[in-house]
Amino acid sequence: MKLTTFIKGENQKLAVQIENNLIDIEETAKKNEWNNIVTDVMQVIEFNQSELKDFEIKVKEAVTNGSAVAIEEEGLIYGPSVTKPHKIICVGLNYRRHADETNAPYPEVPILFNKFDNTLTGHQSEIVIPNVTNELDYEVELGIVIGKKTKNVTQEAALSHVFGYCTVNDLSARDLQMRTQQWLLGKTCDDFSPVGPFLVTADEVGDPNNLNLKTYVNNEIRQNSNTSDMIFSCAEIVSYISQHMTLEPGDLILTGTPEGVVLGLPADQRVYIQPGDVVTVEIEKLGTLTNKFVQESEKVLTNA
């Protein structure tokens, strides 16, 4: 299944893509008088396999018999495809050619840092370039979404604990990131983790370490690689993290970015994201995520 969220009023609502149609789950449930209406993607992530299969069958049956409520694409506002993760954990320098381009040694263990839910936003949303940075960089990343409570899982079993995968742009303000030895400041400005447009269940993805991934800036390709270049595979990452902390359903893991980022270029060739730029990141089987960037002073901000 391909799950997504959309904004209706002030709420994030659940949708499922079936045969190129986006189905409004809440309205479909009301029309069909389903019990226990599901309105939140996080509820689906917590389903067990039987519940997930039953949910999928019900939605597909509604599409087949004409009782599903489709969402009009025009005017649709996407939310992040994962809305309330308990944790957002990121892996740094996890692609060989990315480490090579930045002259960094390959790490011996995964380099971990975190982001917060203020960084989450959706497909087609405008993203403000904060006035505090002049060096905003893109990073296409495969996101792993955990599906069940996970502690001390082996590498062999790790992927069975994954609910699904998504496309993420791990935006990075390099001047803030490199200001100290801690990367957090450059990674956690508002809307620095657009996620989506879909959360795709693991059964539709297959091997997560054999997916093409790309970045375009104003339709010019910048990153073009494959998740097979990861230093630590998805299974290794999930297993490693679970040895140190308990992973919960809905936790989001960003698995690193391949070569082609602005930081990897010679200093005199670096042109970071500018106001008006449109950045698209895409991952095979998961979908294409596009955002336009605006300067902070150009966007009306509200004060409490």
Disulfide bonds with the S-S distance in Angstrom:
none
